[in-house]
């Protein structure tokens, strides 16, 4: 068993070289995809053998990604986390294999050595963790993209989770952000328009660099606690400010069970109740107050008794402009009211869809599908629906690119949407996948409609 590393690789060249090494793992999958695209005929037996062979290749590729991304931390690890839970972005036909392996990245990514965490705490809090805490667990119980988490007990007797940033991760992330190709790969089906690609990259840079500031995360946790103060089913751990700095965050340790166990064991009534709690958490903050919780991945939830859900990570929070929130509400209201003329105008004026372009129907239909939970009386969250939310738009754009009878691809029109949509899409797809895994069946409109029809309000004091 290899000894845990003291720090992740940080040089730009070294990180790019590690990612390049993953390319060879994907070659067999790429060849098989090309064969299918060209429509090469095979017998049923040949098709079965090819599928089984590719399942094995998919597992090897996923395991290579698990090791490489887990060791690298930072943005590559975030990519792996997104593939692991957002339905529709893993290689088509092999999603299950990729997600099965990469789910380990959600909260069980390979940690760094215990000594690495001690060095950071010494530097940040000017003391050894065995002195700063009454009890300190040397081995971390969770590890993620920019830090690992240790259990501890304060001298006042409080059980806490201590998140410690990886040494050098700030340099690693800054180098990742300089690699435009990596960021374009991350954006994948977000279809960034060439005219606002620079703004979108700036948006990614600002949000991901802000995650390095644990002091800001503590502030955002307090903002969300005040937003949801009157909702007893939403639980946000309290931060111990005296034991927190820019690179160390000490917060209340909560019990409960994780997402995967909940999805396996919960009754339908529990699924409905907890899913609705997650929905309120996301949309009361976004539509009611303009705060976007932009990292909805399953590792950020703990499911407690009585339908309560705890939310653990507030590093990736984005404040959305009132103007954009008003634009979102405009086409939401039109869709709920069935005012399709106004809906179409909003699609043009807010989302920059072009009604005279062949892409119009693709984007318009996609937007209507996203409004399903608000326009249907009862909405059943499923993984198939979550997958369709991603694949439908990708397939639609691909169909515009490779048109029948044309030998050369056509560059389709891509709307020049506001740069904040980068993370709104992450929320839409991520939340749909999380809710699909839970399998919530609920009437979402009555809960959401008041936030949509009213103007955003200041965060309560």
N, C-alpha and C positions, 0 to 999 in steps of 0.2 A: 504494500500500500504506500503510495507516494506521500511525502510530507506536504501539508498545505503550504501554499505560497504566502510570502510576506506582503505582496502587492500584485495587482494585475499588470499586464504589459501596458505601457503608457505611450511609447513612441508611435507616431503616425504610420511610419513604414512597417513597423512590426505588427501593428493591428491590421493594416490592410493585407499584409502577407498571410496572416492567419485566416482572414476571410477568403482570400483567393484560394487557399488550400481546400476550402469546402466545395469549390466549383467542380472538381473532379468527381466528387460523390454524386453530383446531380446529372452527370453525363448520361448514364443509362436511362434515367427518367426522361431526359430531354429527347433522346432518340426514340423512345417509345411514344412520347407525345407527338413527335413529328410523323411517325408512321400512321398514327390514328388520324392526324389532321389530313394526310394525303389520301386517306381512305383505302389503304392497302388491304385487300381481302385476305382473310385467313379462315381456316377451318375452325369449328367450335373447339376442338381439342387444342389447336395452336393458340387460340385466344385464351383458353383457360391456363395453359402453360405460361404464356406471356404475362398474364395477370399475376400468377403465383410468383413468378420470377421477379416482377416489379415490386410486389409487396415486400420481398426480401430486400431489394435495393432501397426501397423507401425507408425501411427500418434502419438500414445501415446509414443512409444519409441523415436521418433524424438523430441517430446516436452520435454521429460525427458533429452535427450542429449542437447537440446537448453539451458535449465536452468543450468544443471550441468557444461557444457563446458563454457557457458557464464560467470558463476560465477568464475570458476577456472582460466580463462585467459591462457596465456602461450601456451605450446605445445598442450594440449588437445583442446584448442580453434582452433588452426591451423588445427587439424584433422577435426573438425567439418566444418571449412571453405572449406577444400578440398572436403569433402563429398558433400557439398552443391552445388558445381559447376563443379567438374570433373565427367563427365558422365561415368558410368560403375563401380563405386566403392561403391555405396550404395547397400543395399540388393536387389538382382535381383527380379524384379516384383513389387517392391515398391519404385523405385527410385524417382518417382514424389512426393510421400508423404514426403520422407525424405528431398528432396531438397527444396520443398515448405516451410517447416518449418525452415530448417537450413540456408536458404538464409539470414535470419535475422542476422546471425553472421558475414556477410561480412563487414558491416559498422555500424550495429545497435546493436552490442553486449551490454549487460547491462553495463553502466558506473559505476565507483566508485563515491563516494560523491564529490561534488565540493571542499570541504575542503581538501580532499586528494590531489587534484591537486595543491591547493594553497600552501600546505606544501612543495611539491616537488619544486615548483618554488621559494619559499623563500630560500630553501636550496641551489638550483643550481645558482640562479641569484641574491641572496642576496637582495631580495625586494619583496613586495607584488605585484601581477599582476595588481592591480588597480593603483599602482604607476608606474610600469614599462611600462604600456600601457595607451594610452589615453582613450581607451575603452576596456573593458574586459567582455565577455559573460560568466556568471557563469556556465550555463549548457552546457556540451559538445554537439557538433552536430554529432560526430562520435566516435565510440569506437571499438577497435580491440584487437589483442592478447596480446600486451605488453604495449599499451598506449591508451589514449583518446585525442580527439582533440577539442580545444575551438577556437571560433572566437574572434578576437581582432583587434584593430587599433593601429598602432604605433604612437608615438608623431610626426612623420613626415607625418602622414596621410595615410599610407599604410595599406590596409586591409590584415590581415594575418591569417593563421591557425597555432595554437600553439599546438604541439603534446607533451603531458606530460606523462612520463613513470609511470606505476602503482607502488606504493610503494611496495617493497619486491618482485617484479616480477623477479628480477635477481636470488634471492634465489629459487623461485618457479621453474624457468626453469632449474636451475642447479640440483635441486632434480628430476625433470622430466627426465633429461638426464641420471641420475643414474639408472633409472628404465628401464632396458633393454627390458623387456616385452612390455612396452609401445612403445618404439621405433620400436621394431619388428612389432607391430601392425600398426604403422604409415607407415612402409615400405610396408606392405601388399603385393600387387602383384609385388613389385620390384624384388622379387626372388633373395635375396642376397645370394651369395655363402658362405658356412660356412667358407671357407678359407679366405675370405676377409670381413667377417661380422664385425670384429673388426675395420678395416679401414673405413668401411662405417659408423659405429657408430661414429668414430672420425670425419668423414666428417660432419655428422649431428650436432655434438657437436660444431665444429668450426663455422659453418655457422650460427646456431641459436644463439650462444653466441655473435657473431659479430653484430646481430640485436639489441643487448642491447646498442651498442655504437652509439648514435645519431651523434657524431662527424664524425664517419666513413660514416654514411648514407649521411651526408652533402657533404662529399668528393665524394661519388659515384654519387650523383646527379650532381655534377659539371663535373665528368668524362663523364656521359651520355649526358650532355648538349653540351660538346665539340665534342663528337662523332657525334651528330645530328645537329650541329650548322647550316649547310647549308640546312636543311630540314624544311621549314616553317610550315609544318603540324604536327610536333612533338613539343609539348610544355612541358617544365619542369620548375616547379616553382622555383624561386630564393630563396635561404636561407638567412635569416637575421642573420649573424654570431654573432653580438653583443648580440643577444637575444637567442642564442643557446648554449647548453652545451652537456655533455654526456647523460643527461636524459631529456632535453628539446630541442625541435626543432621548430624553428619559420620560416615559409616559406610563400611565396606569396599565398594568397587565390584566387583560380580560380573559375570561374562560371561554366556554362555548365550544362549538365544533366548527370545522372548516367547511368550505364550499363543497368539496367532493363528497365528504361524508354526509353532509346535509342532503345533497341530491340523491344519495343512495337510500337514505333511511327515512326521510320526512314523509308525513302523510300529505294528501292533496290539500287539506285545510291549512297545514303548516306552510306548504309551498305557496299557496295563494296569499297568505297573510305576510310572510316574509318578503315575497316578491313585491307586494304592494308597498311595504316599508322601504325597500330599495328604490322603488319608483318615486315615492314622495321625497326621499333624500336627494335624489338627482334633480327633480324638476321643481321642487319648491325653491331650491337654491338658484337654479338657472333662470327659470321664468319669473320667479317672484322677486329675486334680488340680483340677478346678473352674474352669479358665480358658477363657473363650469368646473365640475369635478371630472377631470379629463383622463383619469386612469382607473376605469371600472373593472380591472381584472380580478378574478376570483380570489386571489390571495389577500385582497384588501378587506374581506368580510369575515366576521365571526358570528355564528348564529347562536343566540342565547335563548333562554326560556321565554315563554309567553309571547312569541312572535317578534321579540326584539332582535335587532341586528346591530352589531358594532362595526364601525368603519375605522380603518386603522391608519391609512396613509394619506396625508394631505400635501404631499410634495408637488404633485402635478395639478395645480388649481389655476384656472385662468379667469380673470375678470373680463366679461364681455361688454362691449360698449352698448349703451342704451339704444342707439340707433339700430344696431344689428338685432338686438332682442326685439325691437318693435317690428323689424322686417320679418323675423321668424314668425312672430305672432300674427302678422298680416296674412300669410298664406295658410297658417294653421286655422285661423278663424274662417277664412274663405272655404277651406276644405270641410270643416265641421258644419258650416252652414249650407254646403252644397252650392255655393256661389262660384261656379266654375269660370265665369268671365273674370271676376276679381282674382280668382286663384291664378289664372293665366297671366293677368297683368302683374301680379306679385312675382310670378316665376321670371318674368322678363325684367322687372325693375329691381328686384332684390337679388335674384340668383343669376341674372345675366343669361338666361336661356334665350335662344333665338328661334322664334316661331316660324321663320322662313327657311330654317336649316333642317336637313334630314334628321339631325340629332334631337329635334324638339320632342318627338314622341317618346324617345328613350328616356330622356331626363325627366319629362313631365310624369310619365308612368312611374318611374322610380320614386319621385317625390310623393306621389299619391300613395304608393305602397308603404312608405315610411310613416304616413299618417294613420295607418290601419288601426292602431290601438285607440286613436281618438275619434275615429269615424264609425267603428263597429261597436255595437251595443255591448258585446262580450268578446274579449280577445284572448285567444289561447296562445301563449308563448311557446314556441317549439324550436328545436334546432334547425329543422328544415326551413322554417320561415326566416330564421336568422341568417342561414346560409344564402337564401334567395336574395336577401337584402344586399349582399355583396356581389354575388355572382350575376345577378340580373343586369346590373349596371355595367359590369365588366364585359359580359357577353354582348350587351347592346352596343357598346363602344367598339368592340372587336368586329361586330357585324358591319358597322359603318366603315371600319378600316379596310376589311377584306370583302369587297362587294362582289356579288356574282357577275361573272363575265369580264371582270377587270383583271389585268395581269399584274398591275402595280398597286400597292396599298394606297389608300386615300387617307390623308391626315384629317381626322374628324374635328369638328368644332368642339372646343372645350370651354365651358363658361368661365369667365373671369370673376369667380366668387371672392368675397372678402377672405383675407388670409386666416381669420379666426376659424374658418370652416375646417381647417386642417384638424383641429382638435374636436370640433363638433362631430365630424365624421367618426373620429375615434370613439367618442361617447356613443353615438348611434349604433355603430356596429358592435362595439364591445358590450354595451348594455343589452342589445338584442340577443347576443350569444349567452351572456350570463343568465338572463331571464329565460331563454330557451332551455338551458340546462336545468334550471329549477322547474320549469313547466308550469308557471303561474297561469291561472285562468281567472280573469278579473274584468271588471268594468272600470277602465282607466279614465274615461272622459269625465265623470262627475268629480273626481278628485282633482284633475288637472285643469279643467275649464276655467275656474276662477283665476288662476295664475295667468292663463293665456289672455283673458279678456281685460284684466286690470293692468295698470302700468306697474313697472318694477318699483319696489320700495326700498328705502335705506335699511341696512342691517340693524336689527334691534341692538340697543346699548346693553 
